[in-house]
């Protein structure tokens, strides 16, 4: 059996793709309490890569192929036995991950992957879905929503709503569903809940947001304080173009595009995870405050020294801890209803 775990993933997959540190990059060492895996990453990943011209179809296709191959590889280093199948639900392709020890056949977790709305797929972004299925003992349905710029807003949101509506129409109670997502998928999960509420479609019982992208206007403090200094992956400069192409003809302040600015009234219990080294930290901290003011039962967990969507990385102790917490939160909401 091939070697699994973060060290093997780092050596085999991440090492060859690492870029040198930008000249203006201030390297901040990991805190002493961080795991060895976290220290390895923070000491060797020196900052975001150059921006990609995603308006160029050939460049976009090549970058997608390369980065999605890396993301897909991560799942094989988890060492988690599972099965999967592909089904069309509500006219949308979905990949369904089933843990070896399925504890409940009626409760389901729905997952919206990240990728700045122009990258990723249910297949490539399997690492978090597999880990959540394993920890929860539930099937995880990863929704293969359409990507920008080929399919700008509201295509992705429409796909997510269609899947949830179809599941309910086929007999799955909304109280047996929980929705979670990471990065752009976190923003999409939040906006999907808002769309369900506004269309009078029963919402899933719980919402989990991992490093969610909720403010496409980049008006938060962390967009400046963390940019170029602590975030090992993202830069504001690298997100401006994806934001514009996803929004299309709609303003970036649209409440379904930047759901930080939406009326959050009526949302279900919500858990938000974010790391202290993320440029998107303000997207989470301000969201938690706004949700609390709107009467939403919300919990914000800020993880020391963590980077954007650290949950993705195989067998990093802080990732395992976060997956455990997110899984338990979502399952507890289902069990109490």
C-alpha positions, -999 to +999 in steps of 0.1 A: +000+000+000+014+035-009+026+057+020-002+080+033-002+111+054+008+147+051+046+141+049+042+118+019+018+141+002+041+170+008+071+151-006+054+136-036+029+163-047+035+196-030+073+198-031+077+199-069+051+227-072+065+251-046+073+286-058+101+308-044+091+334-019+081+368-033+106+396-025+081+414-003+070+383+015+076+385+053+081+350+066+065+345+100+075+313+118+049+289+131+041+290+168+058+265+190+026+247+197+019+240+161+022+204+148+052+193+129+031+190+098+019+226+101+055+238+107+067+220+076+041+237+054+045+272+069+083+270+066+083+259+030+052+275+013+063+311+009+033+328-006+007+329-034+016+322-070+013+347-097-022+355-109-036+335-138-052+351-168-084+332-165-100+352-194-077+332-217-094+299-224-062+280-231-045+293-200-075+286-179-078+251-191-041+243-185-042+257-150-074+238-142-058+206-153-027+211-132-042+223-100-071+199-100-047+170-104-029+181-072-062+185-054-074+151-065-042+135-054-047+146-018-076+122-013-053+092-020-030+102+009-058+101+035-058+064+038-096+063+044-115+034+029-148+044+013-169+040-018-183+066-042-208+068-070-220+095-094-257+104-096-277+131-113-299+149-087-322+176-099-304+176-132-270+183-116-242+158-114-232+148-079-205+125-065-217+107-034-191+094-009-202+066+014-182+057+045-174+021+052-193+023+084-226+040+074-245+048+106-276+064+091-291+059+056-315+089+057-293+117+070-271+133+044-244+160+043-243+182+013-209+197+002-200+226-020-163+226-029-140+256-032-119+270-060-127+307-064-158+297-085-137+288-115-117+258-102-125+224-087-150+196-091-167+170-070-140+146-081-110+168-076-121+183-043-127+149-027-104+152+003-127+171+026-158+152+015-142+118+022-129+130+056-164+143+066-181+111+054-156+091+075-160+112+107-198+116+105-207+081+093-230+097+068-231+099+030-216+132+017-232+144-015-207+167-034-225+189-058-207+194-091-220+229-097-212+248-129-181+271-129-174+306-140-165+323-163-183+298-186-213+299-162-214+330-141-238+338-112-264+325-106-256+292-123-237+277-093-264+288-068-292+275-091-275+241-092-272+239-054-308+249-050-319+223-076-302+195-058-317+203-024-351+208-039-349+174-057-338+156-025-367+170-006-392+162-034-379+126-035-387+122+002-356+133+022-367+156+050-349+189+052-342+181+089-321+152+076-299+174+056-269+196+065-250+218+041-213+227+043-187+242+020-152+257+019-138+289+005-160+299-025-181+269-017-186+283+018-199+316+003-220+295-021-234+274+008-244+306+026-260+322-005-278+289-012-294+290+022-305+325+016-320+316-018-338+286-002-352+309+025-363+335+000-380+309-022-398+294+007-380+260+003-372+244+037-336+249+046-312+221+057-309+218+095-274+232+098-247+251+079-210+246+081-186+272+066-149+265+062-128+296+054-158+311+035-154+338+008-183+361+017-170+395+007-161+400-030-155+437-024-124+430-002-135+456+024-122+437+054-091+444+075-075+410+069-076+416+032-048+441+039-031+429+071-027+393+060-021+399+023+015+391+012+025+384+048+009+354+064-015+337+039+006+309+022-019+305-007-042+335-015-038+371-025-063+398-031-048+404-065-054+368-074-090+369-064-101+402-081-105+387-115-124+355-104-148+377-084-155+399-114-161+370-138-183+351-113-204+382-107-208+390-144-233+418-149-243+418-112-227+441-086-202+426-062-223+438-033-253+416-044-263+397-013-261+363-031-226+371-044-212+387-012-235+372+013-218+391+041-240+420+031-272+400+031-301+399+056-292+367+075-324+364+094-338+329+098-307+309+090-302+276+108-274+269+133-241+277+118-205+269+125-177+290+109-140+279+108-112+302+099-075+305+104-055+334+117-032+334+086-060+339+061-067+370+040-103+360+043-104+360+081-125+392+081-150+374+059-157+350+088-153+373+118-177+399+104-201+373+092-203+357+127-211+391+142-237+399+115-253+365+120-254+369+158-271+403+154-297+387+130-305+361+157-288+332+140-274+305+164-237+309+152-204+296+164-170+310+152-139+289+157-106+307+149-077+283+146-042+296+155-017+296+127-040+280+102-041+289+065-069+288+040-090+256+041-064+236+061-090+209+064-081+197+029-046+185+038-043+148+046-035+139+082-025+173+095-034+171+132-051+206+131-071+195+100-082+163+117-093+183+148-113+207+126-130+180+106-140+163+139-155+195+152-174+203+120-187+168+116-199+167+152-216+201+149-235+191+118-245+157+131-257+171+164-281+194+146-295+165+127-298+143+157-317+170+177-345+174+152 
